Amino acid sequence: MAAAIPISNCTAIFPCALNVWGMLRDDHAVVAQPWDGDFHCVDFASGDEAAPMSGECARLREDSRAFFPTLPNRRPNR
């Protein structure tokens, strides 16, 4: 299994008004935007953008806490 990669459309050099954060590994990702209450799972292999938050997505959700202490909506990433 490959390492999880944090993804964002914003950086310290290139700040943006609309944060989109997530984690990517192999053929799954979890992503969140400011209006989302939590991360959403995406399964690229099946094309399911609303995949259940279990298995690989649940592991990515756990990994996200090391990189994103808060969600884009500024709530704690628990």
Backbone atoms as SQL, in Angstrom:
CREATE TABLE atoms (id INTEGER PRIMARY KEY, chain TEXT, resi INTEGER, resn TEXT, atom TEXT, x REAL, y REAL, z REAL);
INSERT INTO atoms VALUES
  (1, 'A', 1, 'MET', 'N', 0.846, -1.175, 0.000),
  (2, 'A', 1, 'MET', 'CA', 0.000, 0.000, 0.000),
  (3, 'A', 1, 'MET', 'C', 0.892, 1.239, 0.000),
  (4, 'A', 2, 'ALA', 'N', 0.581, 2.170, -0.861),
  (5, 'A', 2, 'ALA', 'CA', 1.321, 3.426, -0.962),
  (6, 'A', 2, 'ALA', 'C', 0.994, 4.329, 0.226),
  (7, 'A', 3, 'ALA', 'N', 1.856, 5.306, 0.440),
  (8, 'A', 3, 'ALA', 'CA', 1.612, 6.292, 1.503),
  (9, 'A', 3, 'ALA', 'C', 0.488, 7.230, 1.082),
  (10, 'A', 4, 'ALA', 'N', -0.261, 7.689, 2.057),
  (11, 'A', 4, 'ALA', 'CA', -1.333, 8.661, 1.796),
  (12, 'A', 4, 'ALA', 'C', -0.710, 10.020, 1.502),
  (13, 'A', 5, 'ILE', 'N', -1.282, 10.734, 0.561),
  (14, 'A', 5, 'ILE', 'CA', -0.776, 12.043, 0.147),
  (15, 'A', 5, 'ILE', 'C', -1.825, 13.093, 0.470),
  (16, 'A', 6, 'PRO', 'N', -1.457, 14.120, 1.261),
  (17, 'A', 6, 'PRO', 'CA', -2.409, 15.211, 1.502),
  (18, 'A', 6, 'PRO', 'C', -2.552, 16.058, 0.232),
  (19, 'A', 7, 'ILE', 'N', -3.765, 16.505, -0.047),
  (20, 'A', 7, 'ILE', 'CA', -4.008, 17.334, -1.222),
  (21, 'A', 7, 'ILE', 'C', -4.764, 18.594, -0.812),
  (22, 'A', 8, 'SER', 'N', -4.461, 19.683, -1.486),
  (23, 'A', 8, 'SER', 'CA', -5.115, 20.956, -1.205),
  (24, 'A', 8, 'SER', 'C', -4.994, 21.859, -2.418),
  (25, 'A', 9, 'ASN', 'N', -5.905, 22.772, -2.547),
  (26, 'A', 9, 'ASN', 'CA', -5.802, 23.761, -3.608),
  (27, 'A', 9, 'ASN', 'C', -5.143, 25.041, -3.103),
  (28, 'A', 10, 'CYS', 'N', -4.721, 25.070, -1.831),
  (29, 'A', 10, 'CYS', 'CA', -4.128, 26.263, -1.220),
  (30, 'A', 10, 'CYS', 'C', -2.781, 25.916, -0.590),
  (31, 'A', 11, 'THR', 'N', -1.883, 26.867, -0.595),
  (32, 'A', 11, 'THR', 'CA', -0.587, 26.704, 0.066),
  (33, 'A', 11, 'THR', 'C', -0.237, 27.998, 0.787),
  (34, 'A', 12, 'ALA', 'N', 0.842, 27.979, 1.547),
  (35, 'A', 12, 'ALA', 'CA', 1.305, 29.198, 2.216),
  (36, 'A', 12, 'ALA', 'C', 1.737, 30.238, 1.186),
  (37, 'A', 13, 'ILE', 'N', 2.261, 29.796, 0.057),
  (38, 'A', 13, 'ILE', 'CA', 2.690, 30.707, -0.999),
  (39, 'A', 13, 'ILE', 'C', 1.505, 31.166, -1.841),
  (40, 'A', 14, 'PHE', 'N', 0.509, 30.279, -2.009),
  (41, 'A', 14, 'PHE', 'CA', -0.656, 30.586, -2.835),
  (42, 'A', 14, 'PHE', 'C', -1.928, 30.404, -2.014),
  (43, 'A', 15, 'PRO', 'N', -2.237, 31.363, -1.121),
  (44, 'A', 15, 'PRO', 'CA', -3.467, 31.249, -0.337),
  (45, 'A', 15, 'PRO', 'C', -4.686, 31.433, -1.241),
  (46, 'A', 16, 'CYS', 'N', -5.795, 30.881, -0.802),
  (47, 'A', 16, 'CYS', 'CA', -7.008, 31.031, -1.590),
  (48, 'A', 16, 'CYS', 'C', -8.200, 31.234, -0.662),
  (49, 'A', 17, 'ALA', 'N', -9.264, 31.735, -1.223),
  (50, 'A', 17, 'ALA', 'CA', -10.450, 32.036, -0.420),
  (51, 'A', 17, 'ALA', 'C', -11.291, 30.799, -0.128),
  (52, 'A', 18, 'LEU', 'N', -11.170, 29.767, -0.938),
  (53, 'A', 18, 'LEU', 'CA', -12.001, 28.582, -0.812),
  (54, 'A', 18, 'LEU', 'C', -11.122, 27.345, -0.626),
  (55, 'A', 19, 'ASN', 'N', -10.969, 26.890, 0.609),
  (56, 'A', 19, 'ASN', 'CA', -10.129, 25.735, 0.907),
  (57, 'A', 19, 'ASN', 'C', -10.811, 24.436, 0.509),
  (58, 'A', 20, 'VAL', 'N', -10.087, 23.594, -0.179),
  (59, 'A', 20, 'VAL', 'CA', -10.510, 22.231, -0.486),
  (60, 'A', 20, 'VAL', 'C', -9.358, 21.332, -0.075),
  (61, 'A', 21, 'TRP', 'N', -9.617, 20.440, 0.875),
  (62, 'A', 21, 'TRP', 'CA', -8.569, 19.580, 1.415),
  (63, 'A', 21, 'TRP', 'C', -8.942, 18.128, 1.251),
  (64, 'A', 22, 'GLY', 'N', -7.934, 17.279, 1.271),
  (65, 'A', 22, 'GLY', 'CA', -8.212, 15.856, 1.186),
  (66, 'A', 22, 'GLY', 'C', -6.973, 15.013, 1.327),
  (67, 'A', 23, 'MET', 'N', -7.179, 13.726, 1.171),
  (68, 'A', 23, 'MET', 'CA', -6.115, 12.731, 1.218),
  (69, 'A', 23, 'MET', 'C', -6.332, 11.783, 0.040),
  (70, 'A', 24, 'LEU', 'N', -5.234, 11.345, -0.560),
  (71, 'A', 24, 'LEU', 'CA', -5.287, 10.486, -1.730),
  (72, 'A', 24, 'LEU', 'C', -4.362, 9.299, -1.529),
  (73, 'A', 25, 'ARG', 'N', -4.855, 8.105, -1.857),
  (74, 'A', 25, 'ARG', 'CA', -4.003, 6.909, -1.869),
  (75, 'A', 25, 'ARG', 'C', -4.594, 5.935, -2.884),
  (76, 'A', 26, 'ASP', 'N', -3.743, 5.472, -3.769),
  (77, 'A', 26, 'ASP', 'CA', -4.135, 4.507, -4.794),
  (78, 'A', 26, 'ASP', 'C', -5.386, 4.975, -5.532),
  (79, 'A', 27, 'ASP', 'N', -6.508, 4.278, -5.420),
  (80, 'A', 27, 'ASP', 'CA', -7.697, 4.633, -6.182),
  (81, 'A', 27, 'ASP', 'C', -8.830, 5.176, -5.310),
  (82, 'A', 28, 'HIS', 'N', -8.464, 5.731, -4.134),
  (83, 'A', 28, 'HIS', 'CA', -9.451, 6.344, -3.236),
  (84, 'A', 28, 'HIS', 'C', -8.976, 7.722, -2.779),
  (85, 'A', 29, 'ALA', 'N', -9.929, 8.558, -2.451),
  (86, 'A', 29, 'ALA', 'CA', -9.629, 9.872, -1.888),
  (87, 'A', 29, 'ALA', 'C', -10.745, 10.254, -0.929),
  (88, 'A', 30, 'VAL', 'N', -10.406, 11.087, 0.029),
  (89, 'A', 30, 'VAL', 'CA', -11.408, 11.760, 0.851),
  (90, 'A', 30, 'VAL', 'C', -11.178, 13.251, 0.650),
  (91, 'A', 31, 'VAL', 'N', -12.247, 13.999, 0.444),
  (92, 'A', 31, 'VAL', 'CA', -12.160, 15.435, 0.180),
  (93, 'A', 31, 'VAL', 'C', -13.214, 16.185, 0.978),
  (94, 'A', 32, 'ALA', 'N', -12.909, 17.435, 1.312),
  (95, 'A', 32, 'ALA', 'CA', -13.859, 18.290, 2.031),
  (96, 'A', 32, 'ALA', 'C', -13.714, 19.725, 1.544),
  (97, 'A', 33, 'GLN', 'N', -14.847, 20.396, 1.459),
  (98, 'A', 33, 'GLN', 'CA', -14.910, 21.805, 1.113),
  (99, 'A', 33, 'GLN', 'C', -15.529, 22.543, 2.291),
  (100, 'A', 34, 'PRO', 'N', -15.466, 23.873, 2.337),
  (101, 'A', 34, 'PRO', 'CA', -15.952, 24.612, 3.502),
  (102, 'A', 34, 'PRO', 'C', -17.406, 24.331, 3.875),
  (103, 'A', 35, 'TRP', 'N', -18.257, 24.035, 2.930),
  (104, 'A', 35, 'TRP', 'CA', -19.673, 23.797, 3.228),
  (105, 'A', 35, 'TRP', 'C', -19.962, 22.349, 3.607),
  (106, 'A', 36, 'ASP', 'N', -18.957, 21.485, 3.573),
  (107, 'A', 36, 'ASP', 'CA', -19.139, 20.085, 3.960),
  (108, 'A', 36, 'ASP', 'C', -18.975, 19.916, 5.459),
  (109, 'A', 37, 'GLY', 'N', -19.781, 19.068, 6.040),
  (110, 'A', 37, 'GLY', 'CA', -19.674, 18.780, 7.467),
  (111, 'A', 37, 'GLY', 'C', -18.554, 17.816, 7.798),
  (112, 'A', 38, 'ASP', 'N', -18.060, 17.089, 6.802),
  (113, 'A', 38, 'ASP', 'CA', -17.015, 16.097, 7.006),
  (114, 'A', 38, 'ASP', 'C', -16.413, 15.761, 5.646),
  (115, 'A', 39, 'PHE', 'N', -15.397, 14.906, 5.648),
  (116, 'A', 39, 'PHE', 'CA', -14.822, 14.435, 4.396),
  (117, 'A', 39, 'PHE', 'C', -15.807, 13.531, 3.669),
  (118, 'A', 40, 'HIS', 'N', -15.707, 13.512, 2.335),
  (119, 'A', 40, 'HIS', 'CA', -16.499, 12.621, 1.494),
  (120, 'A', 40, 'HIS', 'C', -15.547, 11.653, 0.810),
  (121, 'A', 41, 'CYS', 'N', -15.982, 10.435, 0.647),
  (122, 'A', 41, 'CYS', 'CA', -15.170, 9.399, 0.038),
  (123, 'A', 41, 'CYS', 'C', -15.395, 9.359, -1.470),
  (124, 'A', 42, 'VAL', 'N', -14.301, 9.184, -2.228),
  (125, 'A', 42, 'VAL', 'CA', -14.369, 9.011, -3.675),
  (126, 'A', 42, 'VAL', 'C', -13.603, 7.745, -4.028),
  (127, 'A', 43, 'ASP', 'N', -14.258, 6.841, -4.750),
  (128, 'A', 43, 'ASP', 'CA', -13.636, 5.607, -5.225),
  (129, 'A', 43, 'ASP', 'C', -13.434, 5.760, -6.729),
  (130, 'A', 44, 'PHE', 'N', -12.190, 6.052, -7.144),
  (131, 'A', 44, 'PHE', 'CA', -11.916, 6.297, -8.556),
  (132, 'A', 44, 'PHE', 'C', -12.067, 5.037, -9.401),
  (133, 'A', 45, 'ALA', 'N', -11.825, 3.877, -8.817),
  (134, 'A', 45, 'ALA', 'CA', -11.920, 2.618, -9.562),
  (135, 'A', 45, 'ALA', 'C', -13.357, 2.363, -10.016),
  (136, 'A', 46, 'SER', 'N', -14.318, 2.661, -9.163),
  (137, 'A', 46, 'SER', 'CA', -15.718, 2.405, -9.509),
  (138, 'A', 46, 'SER', 'C', -16.420, 3.654, -10.047),
  (139, 'A', 47, 'GLY', 'N', -15.799, 4.817, -9.871),
  (140, 'A', 47, 'GLY', 'CA', -16.425, 6.059, -10.287),
  (141, 'A', 47, 'GLY', 'C', -17.447, 6.581, -9.294),
  (142, 'A', 48, 'ASP', 'N', -17.485, 5.971, -8.106),
  (143, 'A', 48, 'ASP', 'CA', -18.460, 6.352, -7.082),
  (144, 'A', 48, 'ASP', 'C', -17.946, 7.555, -6.292),
  (145, 'A', 49, 'GLU', 'N', -18.570, 8.727, -6.489),
  (146, 'A', 49, 'GLU', 'CA', -18.159, 9.938, -5.782),
  (147, 'A', 49, 'GLU', 'C', -18.760, 10.031, -4.394),
  (148, 'A', 50, 'ALA', 'N', -19.637, 9.116, -4.054),
  (149, 'A', 50, 'ALA', 'CA', -20.255, 9.101, -2.729),
  (150, 'A', 50, 'ALA', 'C', -20.080, 7.720, -2.102),
  (151, 'A', 51, 'ALA', 'N', -18.881, 7.180, -2.249),
  (152, 'A', 51, 'ALA', 'CA', -18.593, 5.855, -1.710),
  (153, 'A', 51, 'ALA', 'C', -18.730, 5.868, -0.189),
  (154, 'A', 52, 'PRO', 'N', -19.050, 4.729, 0.419),
  (155, 'A', 52, 'PRO', 'CA', -19.173, 4.667, 1.880),
  (156, 'A', 52, 'PRO', 'C', -17.845, 4.985, 2.568),
  (157, 'A', 53, 'MET', 'N', -17.924, 5.631, 3.719),
  (158, 'A', 53, 'MET', 'CA', -16.730, 5.992, 4.494),
  (159, 'A', 53, 'MET', 'C', -16.300, 4.758, 5.300),
  (160, 'A', 54, 'SER', 'N', -15.794, 3.757, 4.591),
  (161, 'A', 54, 'SER', 'CA', -15.319, 2.540, 5.236),
  (162, 'A', 54, 'SER', 'C', -14.087, 2.053, 4.490),
  (163, 'A', 55, 'GLY', 'N', -13.430, 1.045, 5.006),
  (164, 'A', 55, 'GLY', 'CA', -12.265, 0.483, 4.336),
  (165, 'A', 55, 'GLY', 'C', -11.184, 1.509, 4.105),
  (166, 'A', 56, 'GLU', 'N', -10.776, 1.654, 2.851),
  (167, 'A', 56, 'GLU', 'CA', -9.683, 2.562, 2.497),
  (168, 'A', 56, 'GLU', 'C', -10.019, 4.006, 2.835),
  (169, 'A', 57, 'CYS', 'N', -11.253, 4.434, 2.624),
  (170, 'A', 57, 'CYS', 'CA', -11.613, 5.818, 2.942),
  (171, 'A', 57, 'CYS', 'C', -11.565, 6.078, 4.443),
  (172, 'A', 58, 'ALA', 'N', -11.941, 5.116, 5.239),
  (173, 'A', 58, 'ALA', 'CA', -11.856, 5.282, 6.695),
  (174, 'A', 58, 'ALA', 'C', -10.391, 5.429, 7.119),
  (175, 'A', 59, 'ARG', 'N', -9.498, 4.678, 6.479),
  (176, 'A', 59, 'ARG', 'CA', -8.059, 4.815, 6.792),
  (177, 'A', 59, 'ARG', 'C', -7.543, 6.186, 6.360),
  (178, 'A', 60, 'LEU', 'N', -7.977, 6.653, 5.201),
  (179, 'A', 60, 'LEU', 'CA', -7.573, 7.987, 4.751),
  (180, 'A', 60, 'LEU', 'C', -8.096, 9.058, 5.697),
  (181, 'A', 61, 'ARG', 'N', -9.300, 8.877, 6.183),
  (182, 'A', 61, 'ARG', 'CA', -9.897, 9.822, 7.145),
  (183, 'A', 61, 'ARG', 'C', -9.033, 9.906, 8.393),
  (184, 'A', 62, 'GLU', 'N', -8.577, 8.755, 8.876),
  (185, 'A', 62, 'GLU', 'CA', -7.680, 8.723, 10.036),
  (186, 'A', 62, 'GLU', 'C', -6.360, 9.422, 9.715),
  (187, 'A', 63, 'ASP', 'N', -5.788, 9.133, 8.547),
  (188, 'A', 63, 'ASP', 'CA', -4.522, 9.751, 8.143),
  (189, 'A', 63, 'ASP', 'C', -4.643, 11.268, 8.026),
  (190, 'A', 64, 'SER', 'N', -5.824, 11.758, 7.682),
  (191, 'A', 64, 'SER', 'CA', -6.014, 13.196, 7.478),
  (192, 'A', 64, 'SER', 'C', -5.762, 14.005, 8.746),
  (193, 'A', 65, 'ARG', 'N', -5.965, 13.408, 9.875),
  (194, 'A', 65, 'ARG', 'CA', -5.810, 14.133, 11.149),
  (195, 'A', 65, 'ARG', 'C', -4.383, 14.608, 11.388),
  (196, 'A', 66, 'ALA', 'N', -3.407, 13.909, 10.835),
  (197, 'A', 66, 'ALA', 'CA', -2.005, 14.303, 10.993),
  (198, 'A', 66, 'ALA', 'C', -1.678, 15.567, 10.192),
  (199, 'A', 67, 'PHE', 'N', -2.410, 15.815, 9.114),
  (200, 'A', 67, 'PHE', 'CA', -2.136, 16.951, 8.239),
  (201, 'A', 67, 'PHE', 'C', -3.132, 18.091, 8.408),
  (202, 'A', 68, 'PHE', 'N', -4.370, 17.763, 8.743),
  (203, 'A', 68, 'PHE', 'CA', -5.432, 18.756, 8.822),
  (204, 'A', 68, 'PHE', 'C', -6.112, 18.679, 10.193),
  (205, 'A', 69, 'PRO', 'N', -5.648, 19.457, 11.171),
  (206, 'A', 69, 'PRO', 'CA', -6.272, 19.415, 12.497),
  (207, 'A', 69, 'PRO', 'C', -7.701, 19.948, 12.495),
  (208, 'A', 70, 'THR', 'N', -8.027, 20.747, 11.481),
  (209, 'A', 70, 'THR', 'CA', -9.402, 21.218, 11.319),
  (210, 'A', 70, 'THR', 'C', -9.857, 20.900, 9.900),
  (211, 'A', 71, 'LEU', 'N', -11.167, 20.895, 9.712),
  (212, 'A', 71, 'LEU', 'CA', -11.749, 20.756, 8.387),
  (213, 'A', 71, 'LEU', 'C', -11.772, 22.129, 7.720),
  (214, 'A', 72, 'PRO', 'N', -12.011, 22.209, 6.411),
  (215, 'A', 72, 'PRO', 'CA', -12.084, 23.520, 5.767),
  (216, 'A', 72, 'PRO', 'C', -13.130, 24.448, 6.386),
  (217, 'A', 73, 'ASN', 'N', -14.154, 23.880, 7.046),
  (218, 'A', 73, 'ASN', 'CA', -15.164, 24.724, 7.697),
  (219, 'A', 73, 'ASN', 'C', -14.734, 25.161, 9.096),
  (220, 'A', 74, 'ARG', 'N', -13.504, 24.875, 9.455),
  (221, 'A', 74, 'ARG', 'CA', -12.845, 25.247, 10.717),
  (222, 'A', 74, 'ARG', 'C', -13.303, 24.428, 11.919),
  (223, 'A', 75, 'ARG', 'N', -14.083, 23.402, 11.709),
  (224, 'A', 75, 'ARG', 'CA', -14.444, 22.485, 12.798),
  (225, 'A', 75, 'ARG', 'C', -13.298, 21.509, 13.020),
  (226, 'A', 76, 'PRO', 'N', -13.169, 20.983, 14.254),
  (227, 'A', 76, 'PRO', 'CA', -12.094, 20.016, 14.510),
  (228, 'A', 76, 'PRO', 'C', -12.232, 18.770, 13.632),
  (229, 'A', 77, 'ASN', 'N', -11.114, 18.280, 13.167),
  (230, 'A', 77, 'ASN', 'CA', -11.075, 17.069, 12.361),
  (231, 'A', 77, 'ASN', 'C', -10.994, 15.869, 13.303),
  (232, 'A', 78, 'ARG', 'N', -12.130, 15.338, 13.672),
  (233, 'A', 78, 'ARG', 'CA', -12.185, 14.219, 14.631),
  (234, 'A', 78, 'ARG', 'C', -12.545, 12.931, 13.969);
